[in-house]
Amino acid sequence: MRIFVFIALLAAIILLQVYLSKKENKWFGLVMPIICFLFAFIVVPLNMIAPTSGIDMEYIVKHTIAFIIFNIPTIIFMAIYFVCRKTKGK
């Protein structure tokens, strides 16, 4: 049951992004990517507890990877945005 709800919610979010991207005003399509980017920009630093031994390369790499992973939805929403805007112009 939970997987069904998750898939339905995911489909609804993607359809919302497609709908917003096809609007005449280009800014509507950028709402969800901006929200996702801000979420990643806030969540990742909040989870950055500096180690007592100092910041080393492993610490930086871990948090950079976390930031990239949290921005996967941003990249997907931007791809949907550009595809919808491109097909709208044809």
Buried (B, 14 or more C-beta within 10 A) or exposed (E): EEEEEEEEEEEEBBEEBBEBBBEEEEEBBBBBBEEBBEBBEEEBEEEBEEEEEEEEEEBEEEBEEBBEEBBEBBEBBBEBBEEBEEEEEE
